[in-house]
Amino acid sequence: MKFKDSEVRWGVLGVGNVCEVKSAPAMKVIPNSKLVAVMRRNEEKVKDYASRHQVSKWYTNAQELINDPEVNAIYIATPPNAHLDLVKLAAKAGKPIYVEKPMARTYAECQEMIQICESENVSLFVAYYRRALPHFVKIKQILEEGGIGEIRTVHINLKQVLTPTIVANLDNNWRIDPEIAGGGYFFDLASHQLDLLDFIFGSVTKATGFSSNQGEAYEAEDIVTGSFVFESGVLGTGNWCFTSSENSEIDEVIIYGNKGAIRFETFGQGEFTLQLDNQPIEKFHFDLPKHIQQPLIETIVGELLGTSTCPSTGITGARTNWVMDQLVKNRI
């Protein structure tokens, strides 16, 4: 899509928790980017947000914000069940779209979102912001330069207690309602991990897994295991459990090569370790930005203005949904 303006003027649909620090405030500090309008169905809450974040215009109706002539880019920050319908509205208005992750509840919904954006010649980006964080970019660079030799396998191990501390504590926990989120915490958290590995190794060509609800605390799956194959030839496994004990909690991804290994936390503090044969462990630390989505949003602004390319698109975001669909398909 050809973007005609010299600045990106954002309108946000669904200014909830993610918009407090992580995302929307970054739109005000990035060069050639402005946050001009916000929307939420609850009038009291949207007025409060606009007041606290110094946003001049607020709406309680999505279509009205989309139709605002000052707004030339749309950020959809709602839960996943609203993504498809809002993408349709924004695409028909001819405005580029940045949508929260996971991209949708299912791969089929993702495909529909891609098709409508292509037919309307509108750019579609997804908020898998780890693709632009410095420590993950560095890991990708080390691997591409042969830093641990030929890559053999990658393993995800994520175990959390019934109420994970790594997600926002909301009164209405939509993350465990399949009708809203597509699944449970697996869809909310594993999507980041699987998308990051897509960024590092390329797309997954085969995936299979099993899911179950062992804790019976909610309807969605609470445990998932699976295996997958990347187009690059790397093999991977994942083990996700959201009813573990406190002393079993772990967030670890290990990438093994024939000369060493890299270990990192997906939801950690910008750190990873590199261990090569017969050498001491090397530790890396990168400071993370206050607004964690800022580096990715900068690439979106850059792509729209013709100065850079965003690494997280509708095409890549849909691939992550496809993998998740495969991993939870066999529910026992």
C-alpha atoms as a printed R data frame, in Angstrom:
    type eleno elety resid chain resno       x       y      z
1   ATOM     1    CA   MET     A     1   0.000   0.000  0.000
2   ATOM     2    CA   LYS     A     2   1.184   3.512 -0.790
3   ATOM     3    CA   PHE     A     3   0.859   5.771  2.252
4   ATOM     4    CA   LYS     A     4   0.199   9.329  1.155
5   ATOM     5    CA   ASP     A     5   0.852  11.299  4.345
6   ATOM     6    CA   SER     A     6   4.174  12.421  5.826
7   ATOM     7    CA   GLU     A     7   3.159  11.451  9.376
8   ATOM     8    CA   VAL     A     8   1.214   8.585 10.946
9   ATOM     9    CA   ARG     A     9  -1.804   9.721 12.979
10  ATOM    10    CA   TRP     A    10  -3.056   6.824 15.058
11  ATOM    11    CA   GLY     A    11  -6.547   6.014 16.206
12  ATOM    12    CA   VAL     A    12  -6.804   3.241 18.817
13  ATOM    13    CA   LEU     A    13  -9.743   0.862 19.141
14  ATOM    14    CA   GLY     A    14  -9.994  -0.638 22.624
15  ATOM    15    CA   VAL     A    15  -7.800   1.369 25.003
16  ATOM    16    CA   GLY     A    16  -7.464  -1.206 27.764
17  ATOM    17    CA   ASN     A    17  -4.527  -2.404 29.852
18  ATOM    18    CA   VAL     A    18  -2.086  -2.942 26.964
19  ATOM    19    CA   CYS     A    19  -2.461   0.723 26.005
20  ATOM    20    CA   GLU     A    20  -1.443   2.110 29.381
21  ATOM    21    CA   VAL     A    21   2.337   1.671 28.981
22  ATOM    22    CA   LYS     A    22   3.218  -1.043 26.469
23  ATOM    23    CA   SER     A    23   1.931   0.336 23.183
24  ATOM    24    CA   ALA     A    24  -0.157   3.457 22.596
25  ATOM    25    CA   PRO     A    25   2.053   5.926 24.553
26  ATOM    26    CA   ALA     A    26   4.936   5.018 22.226
27  ATOM    27    CA   MET     A    27   2.943   6.400 19.311
28  ATOM    28    CA   LYS     A    28   3.328   9.879 20.814
29  ATOM    29    CA   VAL     A    29   7.115   9.795 21.111
30  ATOM    30    CA   ILE     A    30   8.123   8.203 17.809
31  ATOM    31    CA   PRO     A    31   9.136  10.777 15.173
32  ATOM    32    CA   ASN     A    32   6.450  11.447 12.545
33  ATOM    33    CA   SER     A    33   3.877   9.610 14.679
34  ATOM    34    CA   LYS     A    34   0.940  10.969 16.683
35  ATOM    35    CA   LEU     A    35  -1.828   9.504 18.833
36  ATOM    36    CA   VAL     A    36  -4.878  11.556 17.890
37  ATOM    37    CA   ALA     A    37  -7.945   9.515 18.899
38  ATOM    38    CA   VAL     A    38  -8.959   6.637 21.180
39  ATOM    39    CA   MET     A    39 -12.072   4.501 21.445
40  ATOM    40    CA   ARG     A    40 -13.686   2.296 24.069
41  ATOM    41    CA   ARG     A    41 -17.344   1.382 24.473
42  ATOM    42    CA   ASN     A    42 -17.349   2.505 28.122
43  ATOM    43    CA   GLU     A    43 -17.613   6.310 27.970
44  ATOM    44    CA   GLU     A    44 -16.315   6.903 31.488
45  ATOM    45    CA   LYS     A    45 -13.218   4.754 30.900
46  ATOM    46    CA   VAL     A    46 -12.377   6.170 27.479
47  ATOM    47    CA   LYS     A    47 -12.734   9.760 28.741
48  ATOM    48    CA   ASP     A    48 -10.475   8.892 31.657
49  ATOM    49    CA   TYR     A    49  -7.863   7.371 29.341
50  ATOM    50    CA   ALA     A    50  -7.946  10.352 26.977
51  ATOM    51    CA   SER     A    51  -7.560  12.753 29.879
52  ATOM    52    CA   ARG     A    52  -4.665  10.908 31.526
53  ATOM    53    CA   HIS     A    53  -2.779  10.402 28.242
54  ATOM    54    CA   GLN     A    54  -3.520  13.824 26.759
55  ATOM    55    CA   VAL     A    55  -5.390  12.515 23.715
56  ATOM    56    CA   SER     A    56  -7.622  15.198 22.230
57  ATOM    57    CA   LYS     A    57 -10.397  13.013 20.796
58  ATOM    58    CA   TRP     A    58 -12.279  10.025 22.142
59  ATOM    59    CA   TYR     A    59 -15.103   7.853 20.855
60  ATOM    60    CA   THR     A    60 -17.386   5.074 22.105
61  ATOM    61    CA   ASN     A    61 -18.094   3.817 18.574
62  ATOM    62    CA   ALA     A    62 -15.431   2.096 16.459
63  ATOM    63    CA   GLN     A    63 -16.819   3.200 13.106
64  ATOM    64    CA   GLU     A    64 -16.826   6.846 14.167
65  ATOM    65    CA   LEU     A    65 -13.134   6.705 15.079
66  ATOM    66    CA   ILE     A    66 -12.305   4.902 11.837
67  ATOM    67    CA   ASN     A    67 -14.182   7.579  9.874
68  ATOM    68    CA   ASP     A    68 -12.296  10.429 11.574
69  ATOM    69    CA   PRO     A    69 -10.449  12.162  8.699
70  ATOM    70    CA   GLU     A    70  -7.512  13.069 10.948
71  ATOM    71    CA   VAL     A    71  -6.875   9.376 11.732
72  ATOM    72    CA   ASN     A    72  -4.845   7.685  9.001
73  ATOM    73    CA   ALA     A    73  -3.783   4.472 10.791
74  ATOM    74    CA   ILE     A    74  -5.721   2.133 13.078
75  ATOM    75    CA   TYR     A    75  -4.429   0.185 16.091
76  ATOM    76    CA   ILE     A    76  -6.802  -2.592 17.174
77  ATOM    77    CA   ALA     A    77  -6.097  -3.308 20.845
78  ATOM    78    CA   THR     A    78  -9.220  -5.299 21.668
79  ATOM    79    CA   PRO     A    79  -9.404  -8.981 22.646
80  ATOM    80    CA   PRO     A    80  -9.073 -11.364 19.652
81  ATOM    81    CA   ASN     A    81 -12.785 -12.015 19.081
82  ATOM    82    CA   ALA     A    82 -13.246  -8.462 17.757
83  ATOM    83    CA   HIS     A    83 -10.181  -8.389 15.499
84  ATOM    84    CA   LEU     A    84 -11.755  -9.736 12.311
85  ATOM    85    CA   ASP     A    85 -14.764  -7.413 12.291
86  ATOM    86    CA   LEU     A    86 -12.689  -4.343 13.152
87  ATOM    87    CA   VAL     A    87 -10.083  -5.168 10.503
88  ATOM    88    CA   LYS     A    88 -12.895  -5.329  7.942
89  ATOM    89    CA   LEU     A    89 -14.127  -1.874  8.954
90  ATOM    90    CA   ALA     A    90 -10.657  -0.308  8.946
91  ATOM    91    CA   ALA     A    91  -9.643  -1.947  5.670
92  ATOM    92    CA   LYS     A    92 -12.789  -0.733  3.901
93  ATOM    93    CA   ALA     A    93 -11.869   2.766  5.075
94  ATOM    94    CA   GLY     A    94  -8.483   2.335  3.385
95  ATOM    95    CA   LYS     A    95  -6.447   2.799  6.564
96  ATOM    96    CA   PRO     A    96  -3.404   0.656  7.500
97  ATOM    97    CA   ILE     A    97  -3.920  -1.592 10.500
98  ATOM    98    CA   TYR     A    98  -1.862  -2.671 13.504
99  ATOM    99    CA   VAL     A    99  -3.632  -5.467 15.381
100 ATOM   100    CA   GLU     A   100  -2.863  -6.978 18.774
101 ATOM   101    CA   LYS     A   101  -1.690 -10.549 19.207
102 ATOM   102    CA   PRO     A   102  -2.760 -13.235 18.860
103 ATOM   103    CA   MET     A   103  -3.866 -12.021 15.452
104 ATOM   104    CA   ALA     A   104  -7.237 -13.781 15.733
105 ATOM   105    CA   ARG     A   105  -8.925 -16.745 17.385
106 ATOM   106    CA   THR     A   106  -8.190 -19.125 14.503
107 ATOM   107    CA   TYR     A   107  -6.035 -19.441 11.404
108 ATOM   108    CA   ALA     A   108  -9.198 -19.197  9.293
109 ATOM   109    CA   GLU     A   109  -9.993 -15.786 10.783
110 ATOM   110    CA   CYS     A   110  -6.423 -14.678 10.079
111 ATOM   111    CA   GLN     A   111  -6.775 -15.705  6.440
112 ATOM   112    CA   GLU     A   112  -9.962 -13.678  6.135
113 ATOM   113    CA   MET     A   113  -8.206 -10.644  7.624
114 ATOM   114    CA   ILE     A   114  -5.334 -10.971  5.151
115 ATOM   115    CA   GLN     A   115  -7.707 -11.312  2.205
116 ATOM   116    CA   ILE     A   116  -9.749  -8.222  3.044
117 ATOM   117    CA   CYS     A   117  -6.592  -6.137  3.526
118 ATOM   118    CA   GLU     A   118  -5.148  -7.353  0.233
119 ATOM   119    CA   SER     A   119  -8.397  -6.634 -1.613
120 ATOM   120    CA   GLU     A   120  -8.508  -3.102 -0.167
121 ATOM   121    CA   ASN     A   121  -4.740  -2.583 -0.680
122 ATOM   122    CA   VAL     A   122  -4.218  -1.918  3.029
123 ATOM   123    CA   SER     A   123  -1.143  -2.808  5.096
124 ATOM   124    CA   LEU     A   124  -1.660  -5.211  8.011
125 ATOM   125    CA   PHE     A   125   0.770  -5.517 10.937
126 ATOM   126    CA   VAL     A   126   0.593  -7.658 14.103
127 ATOM   127    CA   ALA     A   127   1.849  -6.774 17.605
128 ATOM   128    CA   TYR     A   128   4.454  -9.524 17.952
129 ATOM   129    CA   TYR     A   129   6.856  -6.942 19.293
130 ATOM   130    CA   ARG     A   130   9.542  -9.388 20.401
131 ATOM   131    CA   ARG     A   131  10.680  -9.482 16.784
132 ATOM   132    CA   ALA     A   132  12.102  -5.985 17.311
133 ATOM   133    CA   LEU     A   133  13.494  -6.219 20.856
134 ATOM   134    CA   PRO     A   134  17.298  -5.913 20.973
135 ATOM   135    CA   HIS     A   135  18.185  -9.178 22.731
136 ATOM   136    CA   PHE     A   136  16.089 -11.275 20.362
137 ATOM   137    CA   VAL     A   137  17.518  -9.460 17.331
138 ATOM   138    CA   LYS     A   138  20.987 -10.218 18.742
139 ATOM   139    CA   ILE     A   139  20.148 -13.915 19.205
140 ATOM   140    CA   LYS     A   140  19.002 -14.121 15.590
141 ATOM   141    CA   GLN     A   141  22.231 -12.429 14.470
142 ATOM   142    CA   ILE     A   142  24.424 -14.829 16.474
143 ATOM   143    CA   LEU     A   143  22.637 -17.837 15.006
144 ATOM   144    CA   GLU     A   144  22.824 -16.513 11.439
145 ATOM   145    CA   GLU     A   145  26.546 -15.934 11.873
146 ATOM   146    CA   GLY     A   146  27.045 -19.543 12.993
147 ATOM   147    CA   GLY     A   147  27.650 -18.610 16.633
148 ATOM   148    CA   ILE     A   148  26.595 -22.042 17.923
149 ATOM   149    CA   GLY     A   149  27.310 -23.922 14.716
150 ATOM   150    CA   GLU     A   150  24.618 -25.767 12.817
151 ATOM   151    CA   ILE     A   151  21.253 -25.531 14.582
152 ATOM   152    CA   ARG     A   152  19.895 -28.881 15.698
153 ATOM   153    CA   THR     A   153  16.840 -28.380 17.915
154 ATOM   154    CA   VAL     A   154  14.889 -25.788 19.869
155 ATOM   155    CA   HIS     A   155  12.823 -26.490 22.988
156 ATOM   156    CA   ILE     A   156  10.170 -24.389 24.728
157 ATOM   157    CA   ASN     A   157   9.366 -25.054 28.392
158 ATOM   158    CA   LEU     A   158   6.742 -22.806 29.988
159 ATOM   159    CA   LYS     A   159   5.064 -23.713 33.252
160 ATOM   160    CA   GLN     A   160   2.945 -21.315 35.295
161 ATOM   161    CA   VAL     A   161   0.626 -21.506 38.292
162 ATOM   162    CA   LEU     A   162  -3.140 -21.298 37.859
163 ATOM   163    CA   THR     A   163  -3.066 -17.482 37.889
164 ATOM   164    CA   PRO     A   164   0.176 -16.592 36.044
165 ATOM   165    CA   THR     A   165   2.081 -13.550 37.221
166 ATOM   166    CA   ILE     A   166   3.332 -12.818 33.693
167 ATOM   167    CA   VAL     A   167  -0.102 -11.721 32.447
168 ATOM   168    CA   ALA     A   168  -2.163  -8.727 33.500
169 ATOM   169    CA   ASN     A   169  -4.585  -9.375 36.357
170 ATOM   170    CA   LEU     A   170  -7.970  -8.294 34.970
171 ATOM   171    CA   ASP     A   171 -11.422  -8.329 36.535
172 ATOM   172    CA   ASN     A   172 -12.745  -9.990 33.396
173 ATOM   173    CA   ASN     A   173 -10.161 -12.621 32.494
174 ATOM   174    CA   TRP     A   174 -11.017 -13.025 28.816
175 ATOM   175    CA   ARG     A   175  -7.701 -14.796 28.193
176 ATOM   176    CA   ILE     A   176  -9.168 -18.124 29.368
177 ATOM   177    CA   ASP     A   177 -12.440 -17.818 27.433
178 ATOM   178    CA   PRO     A   178 -12.093 -19.655 24.086
179 ATOM   179    CA   GLU     A   179 -15.012 -17.705 22.590
180 ATOM   180    CA   ILE     A   180 -13.056 -14.473 23.136
181 ATOM   181    CA   ALA     A   181  -9.398 -15.542 22.980
182 ATOM   182    CA   GLY     A   182  -9.490 -18.656 20.800
183 ATOM   183    CA   GLY     A   183  -8.035 -20.694 23.660
184 ATOM   184    CA   GLY     A   184  -6.493 -20.156 27.069
185 ATOM   185    CA   TYR     A   185  -3.146 -18.886 28.331
186 ATOM   186    CA   PHE     A   186  -1.509 -21.020 25.637
187 ATOM   187    CA   PHE     A   187  -2.933 -18.743 22.931
188 ATOM   188    CA   ASP     A   188  -1.971 -15.636 24.894
189 ATOM   189    CA   LEU     A   189   1.590 -16.622 25.865
190 ATOM   190    CA   ALA     A   190   2.786 -19.401 23.563
191 ATOM   191    CA   SER     A   191   1.857 -17.229 20.589
192 ATOM   192    CA   HIS     A   192   4.753 -14.910 21.529
193 ATOM   193    CA   GLN     A   193   7.161 -17.846 21.730
194 ATOM   194    CA   LEU     A   194   6.098 -19.533 18.518
195 ATOM   195    CA   ASP     A   195   6.114 -16.256 16.606
196 ATOM   196    CA   LEU     A   196   9.584 -15.434 17.907
197 ATOM   197    CA   LEU     A   197  10.867 -18.801 16.667
198 ATOM   198    CA   ASP     A   198   9.226 -18.106 13.303
199 ATOM   199    CA   PHE     A   199  11.221 -14.856 13.242
200 ATOM   200    CA   ILE     A   200  14.448 -16.693 14.030
201 ATOM   201    CA   PHE     A   201  14.086 -19.905 12.000
202 ATOM   202    CA   GLY     A   202  11.405 -19.200  9.414
203 ATOM   203    CA   SER     A   203   7.973 -20.724  9.121
204 ATOM   204    CA   VAL     A   204   6.882 -24.027 10.621
205 ATOM   205    CA   THR     A   205   5.957 -26.523  7.904
206 ATOM   206    CA   LYS     A   206   4.713 -29.361 10.109
207 ATOM   207    CA   ALA     A   207   3.268 -29.359 13.627
208 ATOM   208    CA   THR     A   208   1.384 -31.810 15.797
209 ATOM   209    CA   GLY     A   209   0.478 -31.915 19.447
210 ATOM   210    CA   PHE     A   210  -1.892 -32.770 22.242
211 ATOM   211    CA   SER     A   211  -3.863 -30.577 24.617
212 ATOM   212    CA   SER     A   212  -5.973 -31.187 27.689
213 ATOM   213    CA   ASN     A   213  -7.745 -29.508 30.566
214 ATOM   214    CA   GLN     A   214  -6.292 -31.162 33.643
215 ATOM   215    CA   GLY     A   215  -7.058 -28.539 36.273
216 ATOM   216    CA   GLU     A   216 -10.696 -28.042 35.187
217 ATOM   217    CA   ALA     A   217 -10.609 -24.459 36.477
218 ATOM   218    CA   TYR     A   218 -11.926 -23.089 33.180
219 ATOM   219    CA   GLU     A   219 -13.048 -24.346 29.775
220 ATOM   220    CA   ALA     A   220  -9.899 -23.719 27.737
221 ATOM   221    CA   GLU     A   221  -6.936 -26.063 27.496
222 ATOM   222    CA   ASP     A   222  -4.452 -25.690 30.360
223 ATOM   223    CA   ILE     A   223  -1.717 -28.020 29.119
224 ATOM   224    CA   VAL     A   224  -0.243 -28.446 25.636
225 ATOM   225    CA   THR     A   225   2.646 -30.480 24.273
226 ATOM   226    CA   GLY     A   226   3.846 -30.586 20.708
227 ATOM   227    CA   SER     A   227   6.503 -31.016 18.071
228 ATOM   228    CA   PHE     A   228   7.198 -28.929 14.990
229 ATOM   229    CA   VAL     A   229   9.514 -28.684 11.989
230 ATOM   230    CA   PHE     A   230  10.810 -25.404 10.546
231 ATOM   231    CA   GLU     A   231  11.397 -24.767  6.854
232 ATOM   232    CA   SER     A   232  15.071 -24.345  7.757
233 ATOM   233    CA   GLY     A   233  15.202 -27.984  8.895
234 ATOM   234    CA   VAL     A   234  15.381 -27.208 12.609
235 ATOM   235    CA   LEU     A   235  13.248 -29.493 14.802
236 ATOM   236    CA   GLY     A   236  11.414 -28.216 17.862
237 ATOM   237    CA   THR     A   237   9.314 -29.233 20.839
238 ATOM   238    CA   GLY     A   238   7.108 -27.361 23.282
239 ATOM   239    CA   ASN     A   239   5.694 -28.098 26.702
240 ATOM   240    CA   TRP     A   240   3.228 -25.645 28.210
241 ATOM   241    CA   CYS     A   241   1.417 -26.138 31.531
242 ATOM   242    CA   PHE     A   242  -0.691 -23.525 33.317
243 ATOM   243    CA   THR     A   243  -1.551 -25.455 36.483
244 ATOM   244    CA   SER     A   244   1.941 -26.093 37.830
245 ATOM   245    CA   SER     A   245   3.292 -25.651 41.352
246 ATOM   246    CA   GLU     A   246   5.133 -22.464 42.258
247 ATOM   247    CA   ASN     A   247   8.479 -24.231 42.501
248 ATOM   248    CA   SER     A   248   7.953 -25.719 39.044
249 ATOM   249    CA   GLU     A   249   7.452 -22.382 37.295
250 ATOM   250    CA   ILE     A   250   9.795 -21.929 34.375
251 ATOM   251    CA   ASP     A   251  10.090 -19.788 31.258
252 ATOM   252    CA   GLU     A   252  12.900 -21.161 29.128
253 ATOM   253    CA   VAL     A   253  13.750 -21.585 25.476
254 ATOM   254    CA   ILE     A   254  16.899 -23.501 24.573
255 ATOM   255    CA   ILE     A   255  18.429 -23.513 21.100
256 ATOM   256    CA   TYR     A   256  21.000 -26.251 20.543
257 ATOM   257    CA   GLY     A   257  23.664 -26.197 17.858
258 ATOM   258    CA   ASN     A   258  26.552 -28.562 17.179
259 ATOM   259    CA   LYS     A   259  28.966 -26.129 18.874
260 ATOM   260    CA   GLY     A   260  26.901 -24.769 21.762
261 ATOM   261    CA   ALA     A   261  23.558 -23.547 23.027
262 ATOM   262    CA   ILE     A   262  21.607 -20.350 23.689
263 ATOM   263    CA   ARG     A   263  19.130 -20.061 26.572
264 ATOM   264    CA   PHE     A   264  16.632 -17.288 27.225
265 ATOM   265    CA   GLU     A   265  13.333 -16.357 28.847
266 ATOM   266    CA   THR     A   266  10.621 -15.174 26.475
267 ATOM   267    CA   PHE     A   267   9.012 -13.009 29.172
268 ATOM   268    CA   GLY     A   268  12.218 -11.976 30.931
269 ATOM   269    CA   GLN     A   269  14.362  -8.869 31.274
270 ATOM   270    CA   GLY     A   270  16.353  -8.701 28.051
271 ATOM   271    CA   GLU     A   271  18.903 -11.376 28.921
272 ATOM   272    CA   PHE     A   272  20.246 -14.573 27.395
273 ATOM   273    CA   THR     A   273  23.242 -16.869 27.775
274 ATOM   274    CA   LEU     A   274  25.577 -18.370 25.207
275 ATOM   275    CA   GLN     A   275  27.543 -21.496 26.061
276 ATOM   276    CA   LEU     A   276  30.085 -22.959 23.657
277 ATOM   277    CA   ASP     A   277  32.053 -26.159 24.051
278 ATOM   278    CA   ASN     A   278  35.018 -25.819 26.439
279 ATOM   279    CA   GLN     A   279  34.270 -22.140 27.141
280 ATOM   280    CA   PRO     A   280  32.698 -20.288 30.071
281 ATOM   281    CA   ILE     A   281  29.078 -19.205 29.825
282 ATOM   282    CA   GLU     A   282  28.722 -15.773 28.231
283 ATOM   283    CA   LYS     A   283  25.878 -13.593 29.508
284 ATOM   284    CA   PHE     A   284  24.188 -10.867 27.473
285 ATOM   285    CA   HIS     A   285  21.938  -8.129 28.803
286 ATOM   286    CA   PHE     A   286  20.001  -5.467 26.894
287 ATOM   287    CA   ASP     A   287  17.917  -2.712 28.433
288 ATOM   288    CA   LEU     A   288  14.297  -2.943 27.363
289 ATOM   289    CA   PRO     A   289  12.329   0.176 26.391
290 ATOM   290    CA   LYS     A   290   9.757   1.642 28.784
291 ATOM   291    CA   HIS     A   291   7.129   1.214 26.078
292 ATOM   292    CA   ILE     A   292   7.885  -2.376 25.124
293 ATOM   293    CA   GLN     A   293   6.187  -2.173 21.716
294 ATOM   294    CA   GLN     A   294   8.023   0.990 20.671
295 ATOM   295    CA   PRO     A   295  10.770  -0.653 18.568
296 ATOM   296    CA   LEU     A   296   8.187  -2.573 16.519
297 ATOM   297    CA   ILE     A   297   5.868   0.429 16.149
298 ATOM   298    CA   GLU     A   298   8.876   2.410 14.910
299 ATOM   299    CA   THR     A   299   9.288  -0.138 12.106
300 ATOM   300    CA   ILE     A   300   5.598   0.221 11.202
301 ATOM   301    CA   VAL     A   301   5.863   3.990 11.033
302 ATOM   302    CA   GLY     A   302   9.029   3.567  8.989
303 ATOM   303    CA   GLU     A   303   7.407   1.160  6.548
304 ATOM   304    CA   LEU     A   304   4.387   3.395  6.045
305 ATOM   305    CA   LEU     A   305   6.690   6.364  5.395
306 ATOM   306    CA   GLY     A   306   9.027   4.348  3.179
307 ATOM   307    CA   THR     A   307  12.151   4.300  5.365
308 ATOM   308    CA   SER     A   308  12.152   0.770  6.867
309 ATOM   309    CA   THR     A   309  10.335  -2.580  6.910
310 ATOM   310    CA   CYS     A   310   8.223  -4.092  9.685
311 ATOM   311    CA   PRO     A   311   9.098  -7.722 10.527
312 ATOM   312    CA   SER     A   312   5.627  -8.597 11.878
313 ATOM   313    CA   THR     A   313   2.869  -8.701  9.272
314 ATOM   314    CA   GLY     A   314  -0.465 -10.371  8.772
315 ATOM   315    CA   ILE     A   315   1.298 -13.122  6.851
316 ATOM   316    CA   THR     A   316   3.713 -13.941  9.678
317 ATOM   317    CA   GLY     A   317   1.066 -13.501 12.373
318 ATOM   318    CA   ALA     A   318  -1.244 -15.954 10.632
319 ATOM   319    CA   ARG     A   319   1.507 -18.568 10.547
320 ATOM   320    CA   THR     A   320   1.652 -18.494 14.335
321 ATOM   321    CA   ASN     A   321  -2.095 -19.057 14.557
322 ATOM   322    CA   TRP     A   322  -1.758 -22.020 12.197
323 ATOM   323    CA   VAL     A   323   0.841 -23.649 14.448
324 ATOM   324    CA   MET     A   324  -1.287 -23.115 17.556
325 ATOM   325    CA   ASP     A   325  -4.312 -24.609 15.822
326 ATOM   326    CA   GLN     A   326  -2.273 -27.717 15.000
327 ATOM   327    CA   LEU     A   327  -0.863 -28.095 18.518
328 ATOM   328    CA   VAL     A   328  -4.230 -27.959 20.320
329 ATOM   329    CA   LYS     A   329  -6.209 -29.903 17.717
330 ATOM   330    CA   ASN     A   330  -5.873 -33.267 19.448
331 ATOM   331    CA   ARG     A   331  -7.590 -32.588 22.757
332 ATOM   332    CA   ILE     A   332  -7.668 -35.507 25.176
